[in-house]
Amino acid sequence: MQKIVEPLGFLIYIVIIIYMGVYIYRNHNGNRVHMAFGSMALTLAIGEMLYLIPRTYALVTIGLEDNLRLLGWGRIGHMIVLTLFFSMLIDLSKECFRLRKRVPLDKLLYGLLIFRVVIGIFPQNGHFELEPDRTFLMLRTVPLIVYLVIVALVVILCSWNKGLRGMMLLAFILVPLGFVIEPEFIQTSSYLELAIKSVIRALLLLVILFIGFKEVRKANELSRF
């Protein structure tokens, strides 16, 4: 069952991401906010495929246990590219709210992401094992959660002042996403619980992209009149 359901779910998930990303890129009409959403969509697609393709291959062939090396490299690439994806939230916020560069805050935010990547490439993470090392999992995930909380607060404050409901929704998505971006972060006792967290994670990421997708569609509909 897992060999059928997971690959099918992965395929639908990736197709939706690519569709929204391509649509945004083809219809951004020079809008820098829309371009930022398009870049995030394509970056997310690349990052997710780096892990999902090796995992799908492992599932439909000889199993996860016999493909740990391939999965390990996929996990490392996935972690790095997903961190790049989240870094794009800084530029997205600046473009959307026309924020000026704030050096101390920018340094803190980028510092948290750099720390995550540096910690995340250590061999002690257990990327090439069936289960990741929980200590290093915490060390690379907590900085990301702190980063997302700070970005969410900035977005909430700016959205409140400008009345942008879409960006307000983005802010409320970011914090719970931090706790499920790596489904193993919260310990689970069964594969079903892990699968549910993975689905929640995928839906939250899709909603982020859908915010941009919806804005582009709305702009295109208005431009016809």
Salt bridges, closest charged atoms under 4 A:
GLU6 OE1 - ARG55 NE 2.81
GLU48 OE1 - HIS78 NE2 2.56
GLU48 OE2 - ARG201 NH1 2.76
GLU95 OE2 - ARG32 NE 3.14
ASP106 OD2 - LYS94 NZ 2.65
GLU182 OE2 - ARG116 NH1 3.55
GLU182 OE1 - ARG140 NH2 2.84
